[in-house]
Amino acid sequence: MNKSIKALIVFLCFICVLIVVMSCKENAAETTETLAISEIEEIPEKPKTKLSQEFKGYWYAGEAEITSYKLEQARYGEMRDGEAVLVFVTEDFLPNVQVKADNYSDTNIPVLKLNATKKFNTGIYPYSIMQSTFYPVANNAHAIKVSASIQEWCGQVYTQINNRDQFEIMSHSYFQGEADQNFKIEKTWTENELWTKLRIDPKSLPEGDLSIIPSLEFTRLRHKDIKAYDAYAKLDETHYTITYPELGRTLKINFNAQFPYEISGWEETTTNGYGASARTLTTKATKLESIKSAYWGKNSNADEGLRKTLKLQ
């Protein structure tokens, strides 16, 4: 083989190697770009809700909104008279330990907090229920924390959801089979946070076929697993309805279509009672009065008159 043929073969081999190398680089670049796009699509950044001056003037005036309701509560297959209170207030929240911040910091998360309480009697003994929801006013993430406690003469239960990499759930109960539990589930909508999301912007409420964790009050009273259930949600001008087919339960929240979107009442329809006494009943709450007050400083005997204003016992 003469020198010219050898040189031609070497040159052709070099060209082949160069083509292979360039092709690999192009494929690698394409793969990197595809992965980057995929990551962005999998973790979309939701925009923050732009807070209006009207919102800031109402919710950052150093007062809470306190609303009382006449309660008709279904329990053990019968209707019970009682009272409910919704307390909405803004505060700064610590993102790591997930409690109210004592001091201002740029790292604090502004939240709209809802403390929802119910009191009613079942025969001789009373029920006391409280749920707390801490929802970012940015309105672009799930509640940072949700908790619920239920007390009655048989005992008490406490449940808490913390929003971290997943929803971390801690539950304590005096019932056999529930006892002390710690577990995690994937993040999704919580029914508790939707009440607070409504107060920021009703139009931002999710609609259609959804996966929702029912209220902690419902799951504890009915001894249901704390998990996401298939649901269907629909928003109308003055009410928001959630239906859970598997649970045979429907919740309708009634509200004022104008800011600040006050909640005028709600209805919860589901099967209630056990055995032969089980039947479909509707729990109803009807607004009585609403006030704005820095209630945390209203703790003297002279301040009890405010309870009369709210028509509370």
N, C-alpha and C positions, 0 to 999 in steps of 0.2 A: 504494500500500500504506500503510494507516494506521499510526500509531505503535504501537498495541497488537499488531498482527500482527508487526511488526518485532521488538518486544520478545520475543514468544513464540518466534520463530525463533532469536534470539540465545540465549535461555534453553535451548532444546532442543539447540542446538549445544554449549553449555557442558556440558550433562549427558552428551552423547555422548563428548566429550573426556575428561571425568572418569571415565567407565566404562572407556574404553580405557586410561587411565593406571593405574587401580587394578588392572585385569586384568594389565597388564604387570608391575606390582610383585609381584602374587601369584605369577605364573609364575616371576619371577626368584627369589623366596624359595623356591618349591618346587624349582627347579633347584638352588639352592645347597644346600638340605637334602639333596637326592638325591645330589649330588656328595660331600657330607661323609660320608653313610652308605656310599656306594660306596667311598670311600677307606679307611674303617675296615674294611670287609669285605675289601678287597684286601690290607690289611696288618694282619692280626690280631696282637694282642699276646699272646704265649704266656706263661702264668704260670711263674714260677720254681719248681723243685722245692724243697720245704721240707726242709732237711737235718735229720735226726734227731740227737739226742745220740749215738746209737750210731755214726752215720756220722762225726760230728766226732771222736769218741773214737778211731776206727780210722784215719781218713785224715789227721788233724791232730795226730798224736803225734810228728812229727819223724822219721818213718821211711818207707821205701818198702817195698812188698810185692814180693818177688822170687820168681818161680816157675819152676822148671826142668821141661823136658819131654823125653821120649824122642821123637825125630823120625824118621819114616819118610817121606822126601821123594821124590816122583816127579819125575824129570828125564831127558829124552832117552829116554823109553820104558822106563826101568828104575827100580827103587826104590833109594834111597840111605839109609844110616843116618846120623843126625846128632843135633844137640841144638838145642833152642829155649828161649828165655827170654823171659818177659813181666815187665816192670818197670813197676808202677803207682805213681805218687807225685803228691801235690798240690803246686802251686806258684803263685805270682803271675805273671801274664803281662801284658806291655805291649800294649795294644790296637792301637797305630799301627804301631810297628816290628815287632811280633809276635815278641818273644823274651822269655825269662825276665827278670823284673824283679829288679834287685839290691837295691832298697829298697822299702819299703811305701808305697803311695799309695792314696787312695780311688778313683783312676781305674783301678787295676790290675784285671785280670779273674782271679778264682780259677779254675784249671783242674785237671782230673785228667789227668795226662800218661801216655801209654803208650809205652814204648820196647820194641819187639818185635824180637828178633834170632833169626837162624837160622844154623847152620854145618853144612855137609855137603860131602862130596867127590864129584866126578864123575871117576872114574878117577884120573889122576895129579894133577889140579888141584882146589883147594878153592873153595867158594862161601861168601861172607859177605854176609848180607842184614840190613838194619836199617830199620825203619819207626818213625816218631815221630808221635804224634797228640796234639794239645793241645785238649782238649774242655772247655767251660765247665761247672763243677759246677752252675750254675743249670739246666742241662739243658733250655734253651729256645731254643737256637740251634745252628747247625752248628759243626763244629770250626773253631777260629780258624786253625789251620795243620796241614797234614799233609805229611810228607816221607818220602822213601825213597832208600836208596842200596844198590847191588849191586856187589860186587867179585868178580872171578875173574880168572884169569891172562890171559884174552883182553882184558880191559879193565874199565871201570867205567861205571855210569850213575847219575845223580842226578836226582830229580824233587821238586818242591815245589808245594803248593797253598796259596795265601794267600786267606783269606776277607775280601774287601772289598766293594765294590759288586757285584761278581761274583766268581766263583772265578778268581783269577789264577794261571796255571800256567806254571812254568818247568821245562824239562827239558833235560838234557844227556846225550848218549849217544855212544859210539864207533861205533855201527852206522850204516851209510849209510841215509839216508832218515829217520833220527830226529835225529841231530846236535843242534844247539842250537835250541830252540823256546821261544817266548813267546806265549801266547794266553789268551783268556778264554772261560769258558763260564758258563751260568746255574747258579745254586745249586740243589743238590738233595742227597739223601742221599749220603754217602760210606760205603763199606763199612768203611773204617778207623775212622770215628767210632763205628760201632755197637758195636764191642767195648768202648769206654769208656762209652758210654751204658748198656750192659748192667750195668756195675759200679755205676752210680748207682741205676738202677731198671729191672730187666728188663721190668716191665709197661709202661714208656714206649716200648719198642721198636716201630717201625712194622710193620704187618702188611698182608697182601693184595698187590694189584698195585701195584708201586712203580717209581720210576725211580732207579737207584743207580749211582754210579761205583764200579766194582770196585776192590779193593785195588791200590795202586800196585805192590806186589810182582807181582801177577798181570799187570797190563797191561805192565810192563816185561819180565818173563820171557817172556811170550807175544807181545810186540810188537803189542799191541792199542792202538787209539786210546784216549786218556784222555778219556772222555766218559761220559754216562749211558746205561745199557742197561736195557731192560725186565727186571723181576725180580718174583719172587713170594716173599714172606717169611711165615713161620709161627712163632709162639711157642708152645712147649709148656712144661710145668712145669720141665724140666731141660735143654732145648736150644732153640736158635734156628736156623732153617734158611732159607737164601736160595738160590733157584734162578734161574739166568740161562738161559732157553731158547735165545737166540741164540748164547750162548757155549758151550752144552753143559756147564755147570758148576754144581755144587751145593756150598755151604759149610754145614756144621753145626757150631755152637759148643755144646759141652756145659758146663754150669755147675751149681753148687750152688744149690738153690732158696732157701736161707736166707742172710741177710746174713752176710758181705759179698759173696756171690754169686761165689765163686771159680770161675775157669775151669778145669775138670778136663781139658780136651782139645778137639781139633777134628778134623774130617775135611773134606777138599776133594777132590771127585771131578770129573775132567775128562779130556778126551782129551789124551794126552801123547806126545811123540815126533813124528817127521816121516816122511812117506812110508810105506814098508812096515812100519816099526817103530812106527808110531802105534797106540796102544791106550788104552782107558779104564783109568786107574789112580786110586788113592785115597791122597793124602797124609794121614798120621795123626800127631797129637801126643798123647802120653799123659803126664799129670802124674807127676813124680818127687817133688820136694820143694818146700816153700814156707817162706820166712822173712820176718820184718820186720827191716829193717836200715837204718841211715843209711850206706849203702854208700859214699857219696862221701868219707867219712872213713876207710874201711877200705882203705887203699892201701899198707900195708907188707907185707913178706914174711910177717910173722907172721899176717896176715889171710887168707892163701891157704887156710887150713883151712876157711873158709866155703864155698869152692868144693867141697870134699869133702862138706860138709853138703848142698849142692845137687846132689851127684852129677854135677858138671861136670868135664870134663877140664882 
